[in-house]
């Protein structure tokens, strides 16, 4: 092979092995870090401890692309500590022990602080997490864990009590745009040799959904495939749309996002907002949530937030559950959407829910309240002789099928649990109950006047 061909080969190899754009642009100063002002803005506590080089062991909790790894690198740089990058995905107890031993040597013989950064920390099981405890306590190392999962679910309480939790927020659209602007201008990025159409710029900022890495990956691929014009790459909306395709939805069916979304769906239904309810329903279904789980929650909403204001809500919710069983996804999505909209637009009442909770409290607070003898069953003559069922009045033998008397135990006499609203069908129920309760009150007054 001639020298020119060799040079061409090595030039191609160098380009092929160049670091990814997101890695090249990683900030090396706190001033370059975009976002998380609540943590590292001027005067904030975390910024102060980083600048002073006295950082505690910590867990950085936040969504993908929010800067957890970058912040860990900056901590190491400002503290001038020996930095060990450790993967929870690829490592086990054996690797943890050998890494800790190396940290001990650095500290004892070189007097150097050691920062152990563990990405995807939530992937360690309880035993693996326990392995860090003594070394965090005795200062052998400063542990920085990064996780996208809620630490209260995924990290041992013993370890949680020994580390500081810092919560990173998803970057907003403006912050993603700053990342993109820096990428275009920076020498480590495109050095001004890229023309990014405004609609393409806005599209990438929006579809990144707060994830800086997603935005940079889209721009990097778009740059590689875009045509050159006047020695500049011209990136259009069509190119970035083609590169982006459909963004993978961030969702963990067993952890915090699962609970956040079902909470948002329930509260949107309760708040009578069918549009928000449909959005959260679609977000869960399109992210792979079990439709039967959603159907169960809709049944709960029907009885908790609508109840007798519209008794048909429960019937429709049960029908949707049957549709999920019968046709499955994706066809059952419209059945779930139908009941979601129906529930959101129904008259609301939590009277049944409140009534049950109050009755339940009395069951626990006044255990074993004696059932009136007239309401008791008398299957034997022995029980009948002792007054079981005596003086019971059969309602159907009275006008309107109603007998004006109390049925609660004497100790609870006069207690009212169910207080219907004046919304939907409950308004009629309220009218009947008020009439009956007034008749009971008159009957009591008659007894007192005798």
Protein Blocks (a to p, Z undefined) as FASTA:
>chain_A
ZZklmmmmmmmmmmmmpccfklmmpcfbfklpggjklmmgghiaklmmmmnopacddddd
ddehilpmmmmmmmmmmnopacddddfklpcfklmmmmmmmmmmmmmmnopacddddehk
lmpcfklmmmmmmmmmnomaccddddfbdfklmpcfklmmmpccdddddddfklmmmmmm
mmmmpmklnnopaccdfklmmmmmmmnnopaklmmmmmmmmmmmpcceehiacddfklmm
mmnmpadddddfklmmlmmmmmmmmmmmmnopaklmmmmmmmmmmnopafklmmmmmmmm
mmmmnmmmlmmlmmmmmmmmmmmmmnopaklmmmmmmmmmmmmmpccdfklmmmmmmmmm
mmmmmghiacdfklpccfbfklmmnopopaiacfklpghhiacddfbdfklgoiafblcd
fehjllmmmmmmmmmmmmmmmmmmmmmmZZ
